[in-house]
Amino acid sequence: MDPEALVQCPYDKAHQIRVSRLPYHLVKCQRNNPQVARSLEVCPFNARHRMPRSELQRHIACCPDQRLLFNSQELSLCTGDQAKQPKVPVAWQAPPCQEDWEAEVDELEEAAPFILNTTVSDLPLEGDSSALVAPPNWRQGVGPAAAAVTTGHLAKGPDKQEQNRSRKVVAQPSSPAVCAWVAGAPLPPPAHLLI
Amino acid sequence: GTGRVTATFREVAQKTLPSHPSEQRQSLQPCHPPPLTEEPGGRGRQRGPQDAPKTLGLQISAGFQELSLADRGGRRRDFHDLGVNTRQAIEHVRESKTGSSGAMIKLIANFFRLTSRPQWALYQYHVDYNPEMEARRLRSGLLFQHEDLIGKTHAFDGSILFLPKRLPNKVTEVYSKTRNGEDVRITITLTNELPPTSPTCLQFYNIIFRRLLKMMNFQQIGRNYYNPKDPVSIPNHRLMVWPGFTSSILQYEESIMLCADVSHKILRSETVLDFMYSLYEQVEERRFRDACAKELIGVIVLTKYNNRTYRVDDIDWDANPQCTFRRADGSEISYIDYYKRQYNQDISDLNQPVLISQYRRKRGNVTVGPVVLIPELCYLTGLTEKMRNDFNMMKDLAVHTRLSPEQRQREIGKLVDCMKKDECVQKELRDWGLSFDSSLLSFTGRVVQAEKILQAGNVFDYNPQFADWSRETRVAPLIHAKPLDNWLLIYTRRNYDAANMLLQNLFKVTPSMGIRMNKATMIEVDDRTEAYLRVLQQSITPDTNIVVCILSSTRKDKYDAIKKYLCTDCPIPSQCVVARTLSKPQTALAIVTKIALQMNCKMGGELWSVEIPLKQLMIVGIDCYHDTLSGKQSIAGFVASLNEKMTRWFSRCVVQSRGQEIVDGLKACLQTALREWFKWNKYLPSRIIVYRDGVGDGQLNTLVNYEVPQFLDCLKTVGKDYNPRLTVIVVKKRVSTRFFAQAGGGLKNPPPGTVVDIEVTRPEWYDFFIVSQAVRNGCVAPTHYNVVYDTSKLKPDHVQRLTYKLCHMYYNWSGVIRVPAPCQYAHKLAFLVGQSIHREPNLLLSDRLYYL
C-alpha cells in the first residue's frame, strides 16, 4: 500500500491518517478517546486493525494478515521429511552453571512464575473457530483430552507451594488452566502503559 | 496585506509541479494552491496566527514543546523522547537501577556540566498584531522597535516571546510603523511564568545553544551543525569533509549537561550536473535516463547558496532552467532569473533537466508542494555504495573522520575553546546566565567479567582486550555439528578450480569441528540465473542438506533469484560464495573455516554457548529493515530462542508497508514462537526478554504504547494462568555518547564489557550503556539499552550481564558484537528478506539460521 494513502482512524471517523503514521496516531487517539477505546477490539494478526467487538469474528475470518499464523501450512514437496516434529538435539549438555540468578531474584517476590508443563504436542489456537484450522502437523500429537498437565504454579505460602508443586491433572478441553487459549475477551492494555 | 510583500523575502524556487510537464506550465498553475512563502525547513516557520493562541496558556509545557520542535526547524517530533517516564512503572528499579559487578574503571564522557543556569524565571508572552502581520521577519522587526521595553535578551518565534524579565503589566500594548507607514498595534500578553526548574527551560537552553553555534558561523544541516569555513578537502577522490558537531542539552542522571560529539559531513566536489555528464560518457544513450534515475533518485544533495540539503525524488526531463513558475505574489519568473535575483547564482547550462524534491512540510493546513532544484547548483553528498567499496577512498577518508579517543577529545574541546574566545557568545551566555564546565565529565564505570566460551568438551577464555575467539573455536568440536551427507556444489566452468579448492579445504577443516562430510554432488552450470535455477529444480532431493553456489561476481540478481527460490518455493539452506574470495591461497583455509561454520549454522547446527544462569528463559530479538530510497516494503525481523542455552533460534518476519518503523504483527509472531518453544521444550517459558532494535529517535512513546501491548495481549491469550515475566529492552546503536578510558596520561577506548549506568543515563528511564565490542581504530561506540517494561524483578546487574552475554552469541562472528545476538539475527533476516526475497520465507526453515 502506498504509505501516503489516507486511512480512517478507528477512534475518530473524522481523522484521515497517512498509512505510515497510523501507529503513532492510534496511540495518541486511543488515549484521547478512552470511551471509544473500551469498545474496540484489536485484531490478533495486525495491531492496526481495530473494530467493535461484534465485528471481530468476521474480521478474523477474512483478515489478510492471517497468514502470519498459518504460513506453516506451506509444505513443500521437496522437503517431505522436514515437516516432521523438530528433532531436539540432545547430544551436548552444558556444564552446570556457576551462578543462579533465579535464586537472587528479589526477596520480596510474591509468587514464583507459573510454569505450564504438559505433554501435549499441540496447543489450541487463538480464536479456535472453524475458520482457523490448525496446521496438520500439530494434530499428530495426543489429543487434548488425554493430555497430562503438570502445573507448577507456586502460590505464596510454603504449604500451598508443596501442595501445588507437582500435582498432575488431566486437562479437559474446557479446563481453564490450559484452554483459555480459546480467546475469551482480551483485556485492554494495563493502565500504567498509557502514560 | 503588507505581510505578503516581505514574505517573499526568502522564497526559493518552490512550486507545485504541473502534472503534465509538456504542456504550458503557466496554464496549469491555477489549479494548484500557490506554495507558501519562505524557505523550506526555514527556522521559525510562519505559524497560522489563528492557531497560535490555542496552544498557549492551556498547557504550557506542551505548547512550548511544540513551539521549540515544530516551529524551530525540526519536524513535529521529540527527538529526545522526553516525557516517556517508563522507570516509574517498574517497581524494583525505582530506588536504584545500578549494577554492582565488575572492576572499576575511570572514564571520561563527551559531556559538559551546566554549571549555572538562569536563577530567574522565564516569562512567556503571546504577541498579537493588529492588523494581522504574516511574515515572521516583519513581526520580529515591528516588535523590536520597542527594544527599550523588551530588552536585548529575548527569544521570539513570531508569536511566542520569551524574556528573562517580567513586563510591568500583564497586557502591554505598543504601536509600530511599517515601512509603508502603516500603524500596527502590538499586544504583548503574559501567558506563563516558567520556574528555573521547569523542564521547558531545558528545551529553551537547547534553542539558545543552537543560536550560539549559529553565531560562531556554524551551518545547520539536518540536526547537526557544521563549519563550512574549515573544510578538509581530499582532492584525489573529489571529496570534501566539513567538520561539525551534534549537541543536545538534557537532564541526565545527576545534572543538566551538554552532550557534544564530533560529526562529519561528507560532500563531493561534484555537482549533479557533472555527475550526469560523466554518466553520459559511461552508458549508452538509450539507457542514460534510467541510469540517472537509478543513481540519483534518493540521494541527498546540498545547495551551497543556502546550505540546505534535499533528497532527490525525481528528475523532470521535460523541464529546464528556462521554465517559469509562479511566485507567491503571483508574478511569473524563470528559474534562471529567480536564482540570479535570489541567490546571485548563474546557471550556464540552459538545457539541463531539473530535480524534484518532494519536500513535505505542513504549514497550517496547507502542504507545501515539491521543490525544484537545478542540477548545476546541487552538490552530491554522502557516499555511494561504490565509494564505500573503494578501499583506498575509505582509507583516505578514515584519516579525517575516524578519530582516535584522544583526537576526538581534542576536537570536542575545540568547541568549548571556540565558545570561550567568541565575545558575542560569551555575552549571550552571560545575558541568559548560562555557563558550562570547561572540562569533560569524568566518573567511574564498571568492566564486567569476560565470559567463558563453552564448546563441546571444551571451555575456554578469550583475550578480553580483543573480544575475539576465532583462533580458539577452530580446534574445538562444535556443540552440535550437522553432517554434510548429501549436498550440492554448483559452479560455472570458469570457477571449477574455486569449487574444487572449497571442497578440498572443507575436507581439511570439518573433521576437527566434528562435521561428518561426504563429497558433494558437483554440478557445472552456465553463468546465467535461469541455469542455476534449473539445476536447483532438478537436483534437489528431500535428502539434500544444503546447496552451495559459487558465483562469479557480486551481481545481486543471481544471488536474489537463488535465495528467493531456496527460501520460499523450495526451502533448503543455501550458501553462496563469490569465487574471488576463494582465490587467495594464503587466506583460503581461514575463509573456508568461516564458510564451514556458517553452513553448519544454516543447517541447524550450534557452535558455542555461554553460561546463562536463568531457567525457562526465552529471548526475543526484533529489528526492522527499511529501504525508503528504493521504495521497498519495510520488513520486521523477529527471532526467538528455542532452548535455554540460546543456541537455536526460531524466526519470523512481517512484511509491512513502505517506511513503517513500528511493527503491527507482533502478537502473531510471539504466539508462533511460543508454540515452537513448546514443541521443543514441552513447557512454556516463564520469562520472556525482548530486545527491540531499530527504534528511531522520538519513537519511544509509540513503541511503549503500541508494541508492548501486543506482547501482553499475546501472553494473555495463551492461557488464563499463564503469566510469564516480560521484559522489553530498546536497543540503540546510534547514540552520540562516547566514553574514553583514562590510561596513564592518555585516553583509550574502554575495554569490552564496560557498563555505565550512572551520570550519563536518564533519571526517568531504566537504562544503561554497554561497550561490548572491540575496535581496532577510531572510537568505540557504546550501545544504549533502555528497559521500557519489566516485570522480571531481575536485578539490574543481571539484566546488564545477560545483555553482555548475549552479545557473545552471534554465530557469524567468533567474537563479541555491538548488540545482543538476537538483534543481529533479526537484522540479518530482515535484510535478506528486504533485499532479496520480498516475502516471508517458508516456515519450514524457521528453526535454523538460514539467513546468516
Boltz contact constraints between the chains, C-beta under 6 A:
constraints:
  - contact:
      token1: [A, 1]
      token2: [B, 657]
      max_distance: 6.0
  - contact:
      token1: [A, 3]
      token2: [B, 657]
      max_distance: 6.0
  - contact:
      token1: [A, 3]
      token2: [B, 658]
      max_distance: 6.0
  - contact:
      token1: [A, 3]
      token2: [B, 659]
      max_distance: 6.0
  - contact:
      token1: [A, 19]
      token2: [B, 657]
      max_distance: 6.0
  - contact:
      token1: [A, 20]
      token2: [B, 659]
      max_distance: 6.0
  - contact:
      token1: [A, 20]
      token2: [B, 660]
      max_distance: 6.0
  - contact:
      token1: [A, 23]
      token2: [B, 662]
      max_distance: 6.0
  - contact:
      token1: [A, 23]
      token2: [B, 702]
      max_distance: 6.0
  - contact:
      token1: [A, 23]
      token2: [B, 706]
      max_distance: 6.0
  - contact:
      token1: [A, 24]
      token2: [B, 702]
      max_distance: 6.0
  - contact:
      token1: [A, 27]
      token2: [B, 702]
      max_distance: 6.0
  - contact:
      token1: [A, 27]
      token2: [B, 705]
      max_distance: 6.0
  - contact:
      token1: [A, 27]
      token2: [B, 706]
      max_distance: 6.0
  - contact:
      token1: [A, 44]
      token2: [B, 667]
      max_distance: 6.0
  - contact:
      token1: [A, 45]
      token2: [B, 668]
      max_distance: 6.0
  - contact:
      token1: [A, 46]
      token2: [B, 664]
      max_distance: 6.0
  - contact:
      token1: [A, 46]
      token2: [B, 665]
      max_distance: 6.0
  - contact:
      token1: [A, 47]
      token2: [B, 664]
      max_distance: 6.0
  - contact:
      token1: [A, 47]
      token2: [B, 710]
      max_distance: 6.0
  - contact:
      token1: [A, 48]
      token2: [B, 664]
      max_distance: 6.0
  - contact:
      token1: [A, 68]
      token2: [B, 665]
      max_distance: 6.0
  - contact:
      token1: [A, 68]
      token2: [B, 668]
      max_distance: 6.0
  - contact:
      token1: [A, 69]
      token2: [B, 668]
      max_distance: 6.0
  - contact:
      token1: [A, 71]
      token2: [B, 840]
      max_distance: 6.0
  - contact:
      token1: [A, 71]
      token2: [B, 843]
      max_distance: 6.0
  - contact:
      token1: [A, 72]
      token2: [B, 843]
      max_distance: 6.0
  - contact:
      token1: [A, 74]
      token2: [B, 842]
      max_distance: 6.0
  - contact:
      token1: [A, 76]
      token2: [B, 570]
      max_distance: 6.0
  - contact:
      token1: [A, 76]
      token2: [B, 571]
      max_distance: 6.0
  - contact:
      token1: [A, 78]
      token2: [B, 540]
      max_distance: 6.0
  - contact:
      token1: [A, 78]
      token2: [B, 570]
      max_distance: 6.0
  - contact:
      token1: [A, 79]
      token2: [B, 571]
      max_distance: 6.0
  - contact:
      token1: [A, 79]
      token2: [B, 844]
      max_distance: 6.0
  - contact:
      token1: [A, 80]
      token2: [B, 542]
      max_distance: 6.0
  - contact:
      token1: [A, 81]
      token2: [B, 542]
      max_distance: 6.0
  - contact:
      token1: [A, 82]
      token2: [B, 844]
      max_distance: 6.0
  - contact:
      token1: [A, 86]
      token2: [B, 847]
      max_distance: 6.0
  - contact:
      token1: [A, 88]
      token2: [B, 680]
      max_distance: 6.0
  - contact:
      token1: [A, 89]
      token2: [B, 480]
      max_distance: 6.0
  - contact:
      token1: [A, 92]
      token2: [B, 456]
      max_distance: 6.0
  - contact:
      token1: [A, 92]
      token2: [B, 479]
      max_distance: 6.0
  - contact:
      token1: [A, 92]
      token2: [B, 480]
      max_distance: 6.0
  - contact:
      token1: [A, 94]
      token2: [B, 645]
      max_distance: 6.0
  - contact:
      token1: [A, 97]
      token2: [B, 611]
      max_distance: 6.0
  - contact:
      token1: [A, 97]
      token2: [B, 613]
      max_distance: 6.0
  - contact:
      token1: [A, 99]
      token2: [B, 613]
      max_distance: 6.0
  - contact:
      token1: [A, 100]
      token2: [B, 613]
      max_distance: 6.0
  - contact:
      token1: [A, 101]
      token2: [B, 613]
      max_distance: 6.0
  - contact:
      token1: [A, 101]
      token2: [B, 614]
      max_distance: 6.0
  - contact:
      token1: [A, 101]
      token2: [B, 798]
      max_distance: 6.0
  - contact:
      token1: [A, 105]
      token2: [B, 793]
      max_distance: 6.0
  - contact:
      token1: [A, 106]
      token2: [B, 92]
      max_distance: 6.0
  - contact:
      token1: [A, 106]
      token2: [B, 793]
      max_distance: 6.0
  - contact:
      token1: [A, 113]
      token2: [B, 686]
      max_distance: 6.0
  - contact:
      token1: [A, 113]
      token2: [B, 725]
      max_distance: 6.0
  - contact:
      token1: [A, 114]
      token2: [B, 721]
      max_distance: 6.0
  - contact:
      token1: [A, 114]
      token2: [B, 723]
      max_distance: 6.0
  - contact:
      token1: [A, 115]
      token2: [B, 683]
      max_distance: 6.0
  - contact:
      token1: [A, 115]
      token2: [B, 686]
      max_distance: 6.0
  - contact:
      token1: [A, 116]
      token2: [B, 684]
      max_distance: 6.0
  - contact:
      token1: [A, 116]
      token2: [B, 722]
      max_distance: 6.0
  - contact:
      token1: [A, 117]
      token2: [B, 683]
      max_distance: 6.0
  - contact:
      token1: [A, 123]
      token2: [B, 675]
      max_distance: 6.0
  - contact:
      token1: [A, 123]
      token2: [B, 678]
      max_distance: 6.0
  - contact:
      token1: [A, 126]
      token2: [B, 717]
      max_distance: 6.0
  - contact:
      token1: [A, 176]
      token2: [B, 720]
      max_distance: 6.0
  - contact:
      token1: [A, 177]
      token2: [B, 721]
      max_distance: 6.0
  - contact:
      token1: [A, 178]
      token2: [B, 719]
      max_distance: 6.0
  - contact:
      token1: [A, 180]
      token2: [B, 719]
      max_distance: 6.0
  - contact:
      token1: [A, 180]
      token2: [B, 720]
      max_distance: 6.0
  - contact:
      token1: [A, 181]
      token2: [B, 719]
      max_distance: 6.0
  - contact:
      token1: [A, 183]
      token2: [B, 717]
      max_distance: 6.0
  - contact:
      token1: [A, 186]
      token2: [B, 713]
      max_distance: 6.0
  - contact:
      token1: [A, 189]
      token2: [B, 709]
      max_distance: 6.0
  - contact:
      token1: [A, 192]
      token2: [B, 89]
      max_distance: 6.0
